[in-house]
Amino acid sequence: MRAERRESKTWAFVLFVAISVLLCSWTYAFAAEPAPRTIKTVPGMPPVVDPNNLYSETRSEKLSPAVAKHLSRVYVPNRKSNDVAVIDPATFKVVDRYPVGIHPQHVVPSWDLKTLWVNNNAEHRTDGSVTPIDPLTGKPGAPIAVDDPYNMYFTPDGGAAIIVAEAHKRLDFRDPHTMALKYSIATPKCGGINHADFAIDGRYAIFTCEFTGTLAKIDLVERKVAGYLKPSKGKMPQDVRVSPDGKIFYIADMKADGLFLVDGDKFTELGFIATGVGTHGLYPSRDGTELYIANRGSNQVFNKPGGKGSITVLDFSTRRVVKTWPIPGGGSPDMGNVSIDGKTLWLSGRFDNVVYAVDTRSGSVKSIPVKTEPHGLTVWPQPGRYSLGHTGNLR
């Protein structure tokens, strides 16, 4: 009887130890599991729906009701011929053309998605302007005088349009509808201030400085320059795009022939990825898994046609190049964006006076002739809740 009692106590002790170990393991597992990541955005900025993919709301099925009746068109600013060509993407034909201001550089969707703005920066002149296009009709309205509007972005809360006054090394924050000046931020060490992208929480933006080979971090809350960074071998930085999780900024450099990787919060360089000759424009795929990189085929600001242009495809998760599509016969893919369904990448052919429609499944290319020196075209409409500017940086 005593032996049975001892055996019973032994088994009870073993069971107690096993349960204790199991409970401790569960407790440790739950305690070690990180809390879900949340993003506290600046006031007025729409919430980040998926912290692991800030492009989650730009998927093909996420078309805003605000653009439901907009014409399906590709708007192409021709810098040298001072006009905009309008392409019907269903037929790949130019269906309209109209004059705008002097030296149109980019066509920019407004924060509220209701207007497309043509940036006419009138290089070396004083008669810069922005021309509104009504996307319901595809027709332009009366231009508004604006000083040196090389490019245009919007604050994440939609409260201001950011005019990139390249020649003045300055960012002008204007009313997003009337373009009345609100305030400016001087960027004296950023020669050729150019393109940008924004932090996942909207607190800052990183702008490229094309002529000084540097980057400028702009504190949008304190309204000041937070610092400058010169990539290790950077010479002519161009477009910027932040990774889906908001942790890394990819910086295209036209003379380095690739991408610099920058930690935006720490504002430090992390690495470099070679892509192709004249790395220029950056566009995420509709599912946010890949980055399309337009390599303009030349390291020069102006060049002859038929260069070594190509499109490189980067996998965001591995940060590796997975495909490269050369432009048949040579070319100069520059800037543009992706169609609603994600099946076509539209890019201007800067030195070849054409627009490229690139099949994102095969890499095959269709070329559409336009006027002289097409630049920052936009595809419209695009999915998303609001636009941060450029040729369609939607979120």
C-alpha positions in Angstrom: 0.0 0.0 0.0 2.8 2.4 0.9 4.6 1.6 -2.4 1.4 2.5 -4.3 1.1 5.8 -2.4 4.7 6.6 -3.2 4.2 5.8 -6.9 1.0 7.9 -6.9 2.8 10.9 -5.4 5.7 10.4 -7.9 3.3 10.5 -10.8 1.5 13.5 -9.4 4.8 15.3 -9.0 5.9 14.5 -12.6 2.5 15.7 -13.8 2.9 18.9 -11.8 6.3 19.6 -13.3 5.2 18.9 -16.8 2.2 21.2 -16.5 4.4 23.9 -15.0 6.9 23.6 -17.8 4.2 23.8 -20.4 2.6 26.8 -18.8 6.0 28.5 -18.5 6.6 27.8 -22.2 3.2 29.2 -23.2 3.8 32.3 -21.0 7.2 32.9 -22.6 5.9 32.4 -26.1 3.1 34.9 -25.6 5.4 37.3 -23.8 8.0 37.1 -26.5 5.5 37.6 -29.3 5.9 41.2 -30.4 2.8 43.5 -30.3 1.3 44.3 -33.6 3.0 47.3 -35.2 0.9 50.4 -35.4 1.8 53.7 -37.1 0.9 57.0 -35.4 0.5 59.4 -38.3 0.7 63.2 -38.3 -2.7 64.9 -37.7 -4.9 64.9 -40.7 -3.1 62.2 -42.5 -5.2 59.1 -43.4 -4.4 56.1 -41.3 -1.9 53.5 -42.4 -4.1 50.4 -43.0 -1.3 47.9 -43.3 2.0 48.8 -41.6 3.8 46.1 -43.5 2.6 47.5 -46.9 1.9 51.2 -47.2 0.8 50.4 -50.8 -2.0 48.2 -49.6 -4.6 50.7 -50.7 -3.3 51.1 -54.2 -4.2 47.6 -55.3 -6.2 47.2 -58.5 -9.5 46.8 -56.7 -9.1 49.9 -54.5 -10.2 52.5 -56.9 -11.6 55.6 -55.0 -15.2 56.7 -55.7 -13.6 60.1 -56.3 -12.2 58.9 -59.7 -15.1 56.6 -60.7 -16.2 58.8 -63.6 -12.7 60.0 -64.7 -11.6 59.3 -68.2 -9.0 56.5 -68.7 -6.1 58.4 -70.2 -2.4 58.8 -70.2 -1.3 62.5 -69.9 2.1 63.2 -71.4 3.9 66.6 -70.9 6.2 67.4 -73.7 8.9 69.7 -72.3 10.3 71.1 -75.5 7.1 71.4 -77.6 5.2 73.0 -74.6 2.1 70.8 -74.9 0.4 67.8 -73.4 -0.4 64.7 -75.5 -3.4 62.6 -74.3 -3.3 58.9 -75.0 -6.2 56.5 -74.9 -4.7 53.4 -73.2 -7.3 51.1 -74.8 -6.2 52.0 -78.3 -2.6 53.1 -77.7 -3.3 56.3 -79.8 -3.0 60.0 -79.1 -6.6 61.3 -79.0 -6.0 64.9 -77.9 -3.2 67.5 -77.7 -3.2 71.0 -76.3 -0.7 73.7 -75.5 0.1 74.5 -71.9 2.8 76.7 -70.2 6.5 76.9 -70.9 8.5 73.7 -70.3 5.9 71.3 -68.8 7.8 68.8 -66.7 5.3 66.6 -64.8 1.5 65.9 -64.6 0.6 65.6 -61.0 -2.6 64.2 -59.4 -3.9 66.4 -56.6 -4.2 65.1 -53.0 -8.0 64.9 -53.3 -7.7 63.1 -56.7 -9.9 65.7 -58.4 -7.4 67.6 -60.5 -4.3 66.9 -62.5 -1.7 69.7 -62.4 0.7 70.3 -65.2 4.0 71.8 -63.9 5.3 74.4 -66.3 8.5 75.6 -64.7 9.7 77.9 -67.5 13.4 77.2 -67.0 15.6 80.4 -67.0 12.4 82.5 -67.2 10.0 84.1 -64.7 6.7 83.0 -66.2 6.2 79.6 -64.6 2.7 78.3 -64.1 0.6 75.3 -63.3 -2.2 74.2 -65.6 -5.2 72.3 -64.1 -6.7 69.4 -66.1 -10.2 68.2 -65.3 -10.0 64.4 -65.4 -13.7 64.1 -66.0 -13.2 65.7 -69.4 -9.5 65.5 -70.0 -9.4 69.2 -70.9 -7.2 71.9 -69.4 -8.3 74.9 -67.5 -6.9 78.4 -67.0 -3.2 78.4 -65.9 -2.2 79.8 -62.5 1.1 81.8 -62.3 3.5 79.9 -60.0 7.2 80.6 -59.5 9.4 77.7 -60.9 7.1 74.7 -60.4 9.5 72.0 -61.5 7.7 69.4 -59.5 4.8 69.2 -57.1 4.0 67.1 -54.0 1.4 67.4 -51.2 1.7 67.4 -47.5 0.4 64.1 -46.1 -2.6 65.8 -44.5 -3.5 67.4 -47.9 -3.2 70.9 -46.4 -0.6 72.2 -48.9 0.8 71.6 -52.3 4.6 71.5 -52.2 6.1 73.3 -55.2 9.6 72.2 -55.8 11.2 75.4 -56.9 14.4 73.8 -58.3 16.2 76.9 -59.5 15.7 78.6 -56.2 16.7 75.7 -53.9 13.4 76.1 -52.2 10.2 74.3 -51.3 7.1 76.5 -51.5 4.0 75.4 -49.6 0.9 76.7 -51.3 -2.8 76.3 -51.0 -3.6 73.1 -52.8 -6.5 74.7 -54.8 -5.6 78.3 -55.4 -1.8 78.0 -55.2 -1.6 81.0 -52.9 1.7 80.9 -51.0 1.6 79.8 -47.4 5.3 79.5 -46.4 8.6 78.3 -47.8 11.5 76.1 -46.6 14.9 77.1 -48.0 17.2 74.2 -48.9 20.5 76.1 -49.6 22.7 73.0 -49.8 20.3 71.1 -52.1 21.3 72.1 -55.7 18.7 70.8 -58.1 16.1 69.8 -55.5 14.0 67.4 -57.5 12.0 64.3 -56.4 10.8 63.0 -53.0 9.0 60.4 -51.0 7.5 60.5 -47.5 7.9 58.7 -44.2 5.3 56.1 -43.4 3.9 58.3 -40.6 4.1 61.6 -42.7 6.6 63.3 -40.3 9.3 63.9 -42.9 10.2 63.6 -46.6 13.5 62.9 -48.3 14.2 65.0 -51.4 17.0 64.4 -53.9 19.5 67.1 -54.8 20.4 66.4 -58.5 23.2 68.9 -59.0 25.0 68.4 -55.6 24.7 64.6 -55.5 23.1 64.7 -52.1 19.8 64.2 -50.2 17.8 66.5 -48.0 15.6 65.4 -45.2 12.7 67.8 -44.6 11.0 67.9 -41.2 7.4 68.6 -42.2 6.3 69.1 -38.6 8.9 71.6 -37.6 9.1 73.0 -41.2 12.8 72.9 -41.5 15.7 71.0 -43.1 16.6 68.1 -40.7 19.9 67.3 -42.4 21.8 66.5 -45.6 23.3 63.2 -46.7 25.8 62.5 -49.5 25.7 58.8 -50.6 29.1 57.2 -50.9 29.4 57.3 -54.6 26.3 59.3 -55.5 26.5 61.8 -58.3 23.0 62.6 -59.6 20.1 61.3 -57.5 16.7 61.3 -59.1 13.5 59.6 -58.1 12.7 58.3 -54.5 10.5 55.5 -53.3 10.0 54.2 -49.8 9.8 50.4 -49.1 6.4 48.9 -48.4 7.1 48.7 -44.6 8.4 52.3 -44.6 11.8 51.4 -43.3 14.0 52.0 -46.4 14.1 54.7 -49.0 15.3 53.6 -52.5 17.1 56.5 -54.2 17.7 56.3 -58.0 21.0 57.8 -59.1 21.4 58.5 -62.9 25.2 58.5 -62.8 25.7 55.7 -60.3 23.5 53.5 -62.5 21.6 52.0 -59.6 19.8 52.5 -56.3 21.1 53.7 -52.9 19.3 52.2 -49.9 18.8 54.7 -47.1 17.4 54.3 -43.5 15.1 57.3 -43.4 14.7 57.6 -39.7 18.5 57.4 -39.0 19.2 59.1 -42.4 22.2 56.8 -43.1 23.2 54.8 -46.2 22.6 51.1 -46.0 23.8 49.8 -49.4 23.7 50.0 -53.2 22.0 47.9 -55.9 23.2 48.2 -59.5 20.3 48.3 -62.0 21.1 49.8 -65.4 22.5 52.8 -67.3 20.9 56.1 -66.1 18.7 54.9 -63.3 15.8 57.3 -63.1 12.1 56.6 -62.3 10.7 54.2 -59.6 7.3 52.7 -59.5 5.8 50.0 -57.2 3.8 47.1 -58.6 0.1 47.1 -57.8 0.5 44.4 -55.2 3.5 46.2 -53.6 5.8 43.3 -54.0 8.1 44.6 -56.8 9.6 47.9 -57.8 9.9 48.9 -61.5 13.0 50.9 -62.2 13.3 53.0 -65.4 17.0 53.2 -66.6 17.1 56.1 -69.0 20.0 54.7 -71.0 22.3 57.7 -70.5 24.1 59.5 -67.7 23.4 62.8 -69.3 20.6 65.2 -68.7 20.1 65.6 -72.5 21.2 62.9 -75.0 20.5 61.5 -78.5 17.9 58.8 -79.1 18.5 55.0 -79.1 20.4 54.7 -75.8 20.9 51.7 -73.6 17.5 52.1 -71.9 15.9 49.3 -69.9 13.5 48.5 -67.1 14.7 46.6 -64.1 12.4 44.7 -61.7 13.4 44.5 -58.0 11.9 42.2 -55.5 11.1 44.3 -52.4 11.3 41.4 -49.9 14.8 40.1 -51.0 16.1 43.5 -52.4 17.3 41.6 -55.4 17.0 42.3 -59.2 14.8 39.6 -60.6 14.3 40.8 -64.2 15.7 43.3 -66.7 13.8 44.3 -69.9 15.8 46.2 -72.5 14.0 48.6 -74.8 14.1 46.9 -78.2 16.4 48.9 -80.5 17.4 51.2 -77.7 15.5 53.9 -75.9 15.2 56.3 -73.0 12.5 55.2 -70.4 12.0 58.1 -68.0 8.9 58.6 -65.8 5.3 57.5 -65.7 3.3 54.9 -63.7 1.4 51.7 -63.6 -2.1 51.0 -65.0 -5.0 50.3 -62.7 -4.8 46.5 -63.4 -1.0 46.6 -63.0 -0.4 44.9 -66.4 1.1 47.9 -68.1 3.9 50.2 -67.1 3.6 53.5 -68.9 6.9 55.5 -69.3 8.0 58.5 -71.4 10.8 58.0 -73.8 12.6 61.3 -73.0 15.2 61.4 -75.9 13.2 59.3 -78.4 10.0 61.4 -78.5 7.8 58.3 -77.7 5.8 56.8 -74.9 6.4 53.2 -73.9 3.7 50.8 -72.8 5.5 47.9 -71.1 3.8 44.6 -70.4 4.7 43.9 -66.8 4.3 40.1 -67.4 6.5 39.7 -70.4 8.5 42.9 -70.7 7.3 43.5 -74.3 7.1 47.1 -75.4 4.8 49.2 -77.5 6.0 52.6 -78.6 3.6 55.6 -79.3 5.0 58.7 -81.0 4.4 62.0 -79.3 5.9 65.5 -79.6 9.3 66.7 -78.3 10.9 65.5 -75.1 8.2 63.8 -73.2 8.8 63.8 -69.4 6.8 63.1 -66.3 3.6 61.5 -67.7 0.8 60.2 -65.5 -1.6 57.3 -66.0 -5.1 58.2 -64.8 -7.1 57.1 -62.9 -5.0 55.2 -60.4 -6.1 53.2 -57.3 -5.6 54.8 -53.9 -7.2 57.1 -51.2 -5.0 60.2 -51.7 -2.0 61.5 -53.7 1.3 62.7 -52.4 2.1 64.1 -55.8 4.7 63.5 -58.5 3.3 61.3 -61.3 1.1 59.4 -58.9 2.5 58.6 -55.5 -0.7 57.3 -54.1 -1.4 55.6 -50.8 
